[in-house]
Amino acid sequence: MTDATQQKLRLPGPLVLVGCGKMGGALLRGWLARGADPRLVSAIDINPVGLDDVRAKGVTVLTKAADLAPDLKPALLLLAVKPQFMDDALPDYRRYVDPDATFLSIAAGKTLAYFKDRLGSGAEIVRSMPNTPAAVGRGVSVIFRDPRVRQDRLDLCGALLSAVGSVEWVEDEDLLNAVTAVSGGGPAYVFLLIECLAEAARAAGLPAELAMRLARETVSGSGELARLSEESAAQLRKNVTSPKGTTLEALNVLMAGDGLQPLMTKAVAAATRRSRELA
């Protein structure tokens, strides 16, 4: 996490959050925790359930864009709408296209060309892909560093996303498809690993509840060890593996030619392909 995450988040003007579900809500709460002025934030969601806490802090919570103040001039509009609903949502925000306004999208697969087509060629768009561990301040977001976007606005986007975790940058927009497949969907793969490990433990004879607790704690603890250690993942794996031991027997299966690596490569390739199709 960068030093920026320790600084107070200062908004240059009004911010409109379009979509306040799990990801949008995590971002919003991260901004407030970093000291952003809630009076500058408007959150739009057609079903604003569970937002009483942010409303109590001074955030304007609305169900439709038409209820925004008629003289509002947002400095940034963050598009946290699911990709399949983006076509319906965007027309309401075309009126905010302005040289002083930036749109930040976190929607998978929706390209700059897509947004320019629907918002107009004059819209300033930044694309990013965060992930759901943002809900506990441990997300990772990747932003496309578009050379056509003003540096101060790229910096603002970086500050907004760093409020809920670390931020990385790519210079090629197409790489966001792979990012979506790896870190965007990655939490689901890890949760599936927990499920599979728990089921394998149950099949080995452990009670189901104990099997799940062991799987959850093992995966979360190993992740924290990987985060804090200066050693590579490969070295950490070797540290657990004794010659002729039990772990090696399991790894001989997982690291076989038809083991985990080719399966994960195939899965990420499928997700990357789907991300491109969403465009």
Secondary structure, DSSP 8 states (H G I E B T S, - for coil): --GGGGS----SS-EEEE--SHHHHHHHHHHHHTT--GGGEEEE-SS-TT-HHHHHTT-EEESSGGGS-TT---SEEEE---GGGHHHHGGGGGGG--TT-EEEE--TT--HHHHHHHH-TT-EEEEEE--GGGGGT-EEEEEE--TTS-HHHHHHHHHHHHTTEEEEEES-TTHHHHHIIIIITHHHHHHHHHHHHHHHHHHTT--HHHHHHHHHHHHHHHHHHHHH-SS-HHHHHHHH--TTSHHHHHHHHHTSTTSHHHHHHHHHHHHHHHHHHT-
